[in-house]
Amino acid sequence: MFTTRPELTGDFGMVASTHWLASATGMGVLERGGNAFDAAVAAGFVLQVAEPHLNGPGGEVPILLWSEDEQKVSVVCGQGVAPAAATIERYTGLGLDIVPGTGLLAATVPGAFGGWMLMLERWGTWSLADVLAPAIHYAEHGVPVLERIAATIESVEGLFNDDWPTSAATWLPGGRVPAAGSKLANPVLAATYRRVVAEAEAASSTREGQLDAARRAWYEGFVAEAIAEFCAKTAWRDSSGEAHSGLLTGDDLARWSASVEEPLAFDYRGHTVYKTRPWGQGPVFLQQLALLQGFDLDGMEFLGADYVHTVTEAAKLAFADREAWYGDTDVPVSDLLSEAYNAERRKLIGARASFELRPGAPGGRVPRLPDYPAPGTASDAPGVSGARSPQGVGEPTVARDGTVKGDTCHLDVVDRYGNMVSATPSGGWLQSSPTIPELGFCLGTRAQMFWLQDGLPASLRPGTRPRTTLTPSFALRDGRPWLAFGTPGGDQQDQWSLNFFLAVVHGGLNLQEAIDAPMFHSEHFPSSFFPRGSRPGVLHVEDRVDAGVTAELRRRGHEVEVQGSWTLGRLSAVARDGGFLKAAANPRGAQGYAVGR
């Protein structure tokens, strides 16, 4: 099939990401002797500068990695937790029935820095100064402004000027929206990272000591102090329409640390797929595989009506379980992935599109769903009665409050030693909340994924992680490390990445062909983002899907909405395959790139 670019093949190293500057940075690290973990950290910090509308220092990062020395897959959790003061009663006492999608009340502990540092310390080889140097350079000297950056800033220009002056000072240079193609710098952020490096080098002469000192500067030192003071002493308008201060304190930051965890795994037709545990939505990928294992996808026309219908209906069932069962708590994962459970669930997939949200009863447990907003709720709806329509809410990919459709970020790396990384940094995008003027970045809004209702797996509880959408992926083939992959896209991540995986496994496509293939996804289930709306039965397909297939899907009851030819999915991937290293990246949006040799 036609591809927009070649699948890269080599034997030295490969980096693929959502921005060419990050990919080039990672490859530069590999060329200078760094390993995959060093390269991923350096590229991750560059993404904060190159794609500030999609991620930032105040955000979070989950990472899946393969260590060739350890011969195992590990999860690095760089997802921060809710503040100690973040109780349901605290929010409902403010007249809220849902966590705002913007502003300080939606902030969790910023976990990205801790996550990157933990991976660098445990598996990397480079120093703090070396991995931060590219990001400092771009923050100080500027990056080219993507059309999407300019469009995002334009969409929130009024909000910045009227309500968030510190953000206006950072993102409206000269009082104007930066033009696409111009250069945009963030010297305050550069100074923040320079100070972290300086304090770390002053504290220790060893690499490990400097990394520990950097974490202390971030979570106990000057960074934590600036965050805590900003939250306590300022109040800003958020998507509720009211001005609120934040709940994060210095103690919240000091008590948190990134962690290394065991992944979840599922065997599917000679492949073992690994995901995060259900504090993220990752297991929903595995549940879809568990359902699809009982269907003959090889016997269906790839991207034909039977194929798209079956994959979509399986997604509806798996995501319904996500809504009922996932959270930072004890989740019945073994039952959810068991063959007995999925054999019963498969019987619910019929010839017609379902318009119901149907969670199962794993192990006989009775499911309970949150009280959702009415179906069809738009993402610009207020969170409390009478609030004005908010700007900049939710995750950029799924926002419908303007013309801007952004993403989270993603990057994948494989080195000549066989180490592999899949990481999905996100949060703290420039439109999340007001910029902290002393630091040059804003806090994230991941707490909007908690429910202000008691007794749910994803209910707001102090010190717990929100049930995030961020979901990197890793797979073995025939017991050997094979594929690191992922995509931005909020609730779509584990649909688009599944489509890619199935295209390789069942469609027989190579990595680039699978990324370029027409994409589809369901909007049937409730959004993870403010204000948690849903569109039952709605199926998005790119217009490159055969018109006859689209007509047949409509005949089967799907509310099909045809999208532009290259609009759905932002995947990248790297692989170890037959003695070669391979890579591919997404052409959509004209910014993702893979490099390697």
N, C-alpha and C positions, 0 to 999 in steps of 0.2 A: 504494500500500500504506500501511498504518498506520505513522506515525512517532511517536516519543516526544516530538519537538520539531521545529521547522521547520529546514530548511536555511537558514542565514543568507545574505542577499544585500545587498551594499552596494557602495560605491566608495571608502571611506576607508581601511579596514584591518580585518583579521580575526586573531584569536588563538584557537586551540583547544588544550586541554591536558587532562591527567588530573586536574587540580584547579582549582576555580573561582578560588581565590586567585591562582594563577599566571596564569590567563587574564586576570583583571581587572588584575593588575599589568602584564602585557604591553600590554593595551589602554590603560592609563593612560600608558605610555611613548609609544605612538603618538599619543595625544591631545595630549601635551606636546611634540610635534615630533620625537621620536625615530624612527629607522627600524626596519625589521624585525629587524635584528641587535641593536640596543640593546634592543628589546623582548624578544627571545628570551633574551638574557643575564640581564636582570632577572628574567624569569619563571623561568629555570632555577635561579637561586639561591633563589628563593622555594620552588620544589619541594623543595629540600633540607630546608627547615624544615617545610613543610606536609605532606610525605609522607616522614618520616624512616625509616619502615619499608620504603621502596622505593628510596631513594637518599640520598646524603649527600656531604659535602665530600671524603671519602676515596675516592669512586668515580671513574667515568669517563664520557665523553660522546663519541659519534661524531655528527657534524653533516653534513648535506647542505644546500647553499644555492645559490640563484640570485642572482647579482649583476646587476642591471639595467644598471649601468655597464659591467661587463665582458662581459655577454651570454654567460655561461657558468655551468655547474654546477661547484662545487668541494666537496671533502670536507675537513672539519677533523677531524683525528684527535686526540681527547683520551683515547686509550687508553694507559695506562701500560704499562711493560715489567717483565719479571721481574728481580729483583735480580741483581747480579753473582755473588753467592754461591749462587744458586739453580740448582744442578746436580742432575741425576738422582741422582748418587752421594750427594749431601748428604741427599736425602730417603730413598732406600733404606737409607742407613746408619742412619737412625732407625727402621728396621723398617716403613717405609711402602711400599705398592705403588700408592698413589693419593694425590694431593694432598688434604689435608683440606678439607672444605667450609666450615669456620669457622676463626677464629683467625688468628694472625699469620703462619703459614707460607703461607697462601693469598694474601698481600698482594702486589700489584704497585704500582708507582709511582702515586700518586693523580693521574689525568690530567684530571679534570673542570675544576679551576681553570685549568690551562694552556690547555685547549681553549676555554673561555669567553673567557679573556683574549685569545687569539689572534684569535678572530672579532671581538671588540669593537675591538681595535686596528686590524685591517686593513679592516674594513667598517663598523664602528660610528661613532658621533659623540659619544656621551655619555661623561661622566667616570666613573672608578672609583667615586667616592663616590656618584654619582647612581644607578648601576645596582645597587649593593649596599644602598642605603638601605632598600628594601622588605624585603629578607631580614633585615637587622639589626633592623628594627622588629618583625617577627614573631618572631624569635628572642628578642628582649628582652621583648616584651609577651605573647607566646604565640599559639598557633593553636588553633582548635577541634579537639578530639580526635575523629577519625573512629572509627567502630566497629571498623574494620580495624586502626587503630593500637592501640586498647585490646586487641583480641584478640591481636595480634602480641606485644605486651609481656606479656600474660598467659601466652602459650604459652612464653615464655622466662623467666618470673619466677623459677622455681627455679634455672635456670642463672645468672642474674644474682646472686641472693642467695648461692648456694653457691660459684660459681666466678669471676664477673666483677663484683666489688664496684664498680668504677668505672662500669660500665654501670648498676648498680642506683642509684648516686647520681645519675645523669643522668636515667634513665627511670622510676624509681619514686619520684616526689616524695612525701615523708612516709612512705616505705617501702611505698607501696601502688601497685597498678596504676591509672593515671589512668582515670577514668570516661569513657565515651563522652559527648561533649557538653561536657566540662569544657575548661579552657584549659591548654595545656602550653607552657611556655617553655623555652628553652635559653640562659640568660644567658652561659654560658661561650663558646658559639659566637658569640654577638653580640659579646662582647669580643674574640674572635679576629679577626673581620672588621673591627671598629673599629680594632684595632691595625694590621692590614694597610693600611687607608686612611690612618691617621695617619702611618705610616712612609713610605708612598708620597708623601703630600703634603709631608712634610718633605724628601724626597729631590729633588723636582723641582716646578717651577711649570707644566710643560706636561703636557697629557693623555698624550702618548706616553711621556714620562719617568715619569709616575706609574704607568702600566700596566707598564712595565718594572721599576720598583721593587717593585710588588706581586708580580710573578712571582719576583723575587729573594727577597722576604720569605717566600714560600711554599716555594720549592725550594732556597734556600740559606740563609735566615735562620731566624727563630725557629720557624716551623712545621716546617721540615725538621729542625731540632735536636731539637724535642720528639718527632717521629716516630722519629728514629734512636735517641734515648735510650730511648724506650718499647720499641722492638723489641729492643734489646740488653740491657736491664737487667730486663725482666720476662718471665715465662713464664706461659701461660694454657692451661687445658684447651681442646682443640678437638674436632672430630668424630672424631678418632682415638681419643679417650678418654684421651689423655695430655696433659701440659702441655708446651708448646713456646714458645720465644722466637721472634722474627722475624728475617728476613734483610735487610730494607731498611736501607740506610745513608744518611748524608748525601750521599755521593758518588753513590749511585744516583739520588737526587732531583736533584742538581745537574747530572748529565749528561743528563737527559731534558728534552725540550721538545716541546710540541705541534707538529703539522705540517699543512701544506696539501698535499693530494694530488689527483691526477686520479681521477675516479670510473670505474667500469665501466658500460657501457651496452649495452642490447639493444633492437632495434627490433621492435615487436609490433603489427601491424595499425594503422599510423598513429600509434603511440605509441612514444616512446623512454623507457625506464625506466632510472634511474640508481641505483646502489648503491655501497657501499664495496667495496674490494678484498678478497680472501679471507683477510685477517687477521680479518675478521668473516664472519658467515655470509651476508651480503647477496647474493653471487652465486647462492645457491641459489634466490632469487626469479627471477633471470634464467634459470637452468637449467629451472625449472618452465615458464616462458613458452616457452622453446625447444622443450620437449617438447610442450606443449599447442598450439603453432602448427600441428601436423600433425593436429589433431582439429577437427571441426566443432562447436564448443561452441554456436554460434548455432543449430544444428539440434537441440540437446538441450534438454529442458525445464529451465529454470533451477531449480537445487536438486532436480532429479529424480534418480532412481537412477543413470542413465547419467552425468549431470554430476558428481555427488559421487564416484562410483566412479572416473571418469577422472581427475579432479583429485587424488584421494587416491593413486592408483597412480603418477601422475607425481611427486607429492611423495616417495614412497618411493624412487624412483630418484634424484631430485636430491639428497635428503638422504644417501643412501648414498655418493654422490660427495663430499658435504661431509665425511663421515667419513674417506674414503680420501685426499682430495687437498688440503683446505683447511688453511691455516696461514700464519704470518708467514715465508714462504719463496717460492721460485719455483714458482708454481702454473700448470699448463697451461690457463689460462682460455680462450684462443682455441679450443683443441681442444674443451673442455667445452661451449662455446657454438656450435660449428660445426653446420651443418645435416647434414653427413654423419654426424657422431657421433650426433646426436639422432635421425636417421632410423633408425639401428640400435637405439638405446635404446627408441624407441617400440614396436618389435616385441615388447618384453618385457611390454607392458601388454595383458593378456588379459581374458577375461570373468570370471575369478575373482580374489579378493583374494590378493595375494602375502604369504607369511610369511617370505620370504628378504630378507637385506640384500645387495643386488646392485650394488656399484660397477662402473663401466665402466673401459675401458682407453683413455683419450684418447691419440691419437697412437701407439697400440700399447704404451703404458706399462703395466706390470703393477701393479694396485692392491694395496695392503697395508692391512689393517685392524688397529686395536689389539686387544689381548686384553681383551675386554669382560667385565664381570661377567655372570653367568648371566642370561638373559632373565627378566624378572619381578622383578628385584632391586628392593626398595622403597627409597624415598629416605631411610628412616631406618636403613638398614643401616650397620654400622660399616665404616670404611675398613681396619682391620687386625683380625686375629683376636682375639677376646676383648674388644674395646672395648665400652663401654656405649653404648646407643642415644643418638645426639646430638640436640641441640635446635637449631633455627634454621638447619639446613643448606640449602645449595642456593639457587636463585633462588626467591623467594617464590611466584611463580605456579605453579610445578610441584612445590612441596613437598607431601608427603603425610604429614607427621609430626604433623598436628594439623588443626584446623578452619580455620586461617587460610589464605586464598588471596589473596595480594597481587599486586603487579605490580612491574615497573620503572616508569618514567615516560615520558611522551612529550609533545612540544609542537610546534606548527606555527604559523607566522606569515606573513602577507603584508601588505605596506604599500601605500600609495597610489602609490608610485613603481614598484611591480612587483617589489621584492625579496621573496624567499621563503626560509623556513628550515624544515627538518625535523630535529629533534634528539631523541635517545633517551638521556637521562641515567639512570644506574643505578649500582649498587654502593655499598659503604659504608653499606648500610642498618643500622639500629641493632642488628640481631641478627647482623651479620657477624662482629664481633670486639669485644673490650673497648674501651670508650671511653677515649681518651687524655685524662686529666683536665685537662691544661693547655689543651687545644684545644676540647673539647666535641664531638668527633666520633671515629669509629672508622675503621680502614682497611678497604678492600674485600677481596674474596675471589676475584677473577677468575682467579687462578693455578690454581684448581681445574679449569680447562678445559685445562690442559696434561696430557700423558701422561708418566708415568714409565717410558717405553719408548723405546729409541733408534731413530732412523731413520725416524720418522714426521713428516709435515709439521707436526703440532701437538705434537711432543715438547718437553719442557721444555728451553729453552736460555737461558742468561743474556742479558739485554738484548733479548729478543724479546717480541712481543705475544702474549698468549693468543688462540686462535681464538674470539673472543667471539660471543655471540648478538645483540648490540645492532645494530639494522639499520634506520635511518631510510630513507625512500624519497622519490624525486622523479621526476616524469614530465613530458615534453613531449607535446603533442598537435599533430600537423601542423607540427612544428618550432618551436612556440612554448611558452614555459613555461606549465604548466597546473596541476599537482597536487603538493602536499607532504603526505605522509601517513605514518602509522606507528602502532605499538601496542606496549605492553609485552607480556611473555609468554614470555621465554626461547626455547626451541625452537619455540614456536608462532608467534613473531612473523612469520616469512616464510610461514606458512600463513594466519593470520588476515588479514594485509595483502594477500596474494594474493587471498583470497576477496573482500575489499572491492574490489580493483582489477577483478577479473573481474565483479563485480556491477554495476559502473559501465559497463565496456566491453561486456560481453555481456548482462547482465541489464537494461540500460537504466535503472538506478536512479540517482537523484540521490545526493549525498554522504550525507545523513542516512538515506535509505532503505537505502543499501548498508551503513551502519554498523549499522542496526537489524535488518537481515535475519538470519535464523537462521544461526549459525556452526557450523563443524565443523573438526576437525583429527585428524591421526593421531599415535599414540604408538608407531608401529612401530619407529622407529630409536632408537639409544642417546641418552640424555640428555646434554647438555653439562655437567651439574652433578653433583657428588658424590652418590651413588657410581656414576654413569654407567649406571644401569639402563635397560632397554628393555622394551616390551610388544608383541611382534610381532603385527601384525594388528589391534591395538586401534584403533577409530575412535570418537571422541567426537562426538556431535551434540547440539545443543540440542533440547529436546522440542517446539519449534515446527516442526521438520522433520516433514513429513507422515508419519504412521504407516505408510502403505503404502510409502513410500520406505525407511524404516528396515527394514521387513520384507524388502524386496527386497535391500537391502544385506547383510542377514544371510544371505539365500539365496545370495548371491554369495561368502560366506565371510568377510565382515568381522565381527570381534568388536565389535559395536556396543555402546557404553555411552552411554545417554541421560542427558544432564545437564539442569540446570534451565533454565527458559525464557530467562533473561538472565544467563548465566554465562560465556560464552566470547567472548573478544575485548575489547580496551579501546581501540579505534581513535579517532583524531581526524584531521582533514584540513582543509586550506584550498586554495582554487583561484582561478585567474584564468580566467574563463569568459565569453566573449561580451561583453566590456566591463564585466563585474561582477567583484567579489571575492566569494567564497563560503566558507562554513565549516560544519563539523558536528563533533559530539563524541559520545562514547559514553555511553549512559545506565546501562550496567551498573556496579554498585558505587555509584551515586548520588553521584559526585563530579566526573566529567569535565564540562567545559563549554566551549562556544564563545561568543565575544562578538565584536561588530563592528558596523560601520555603513557 
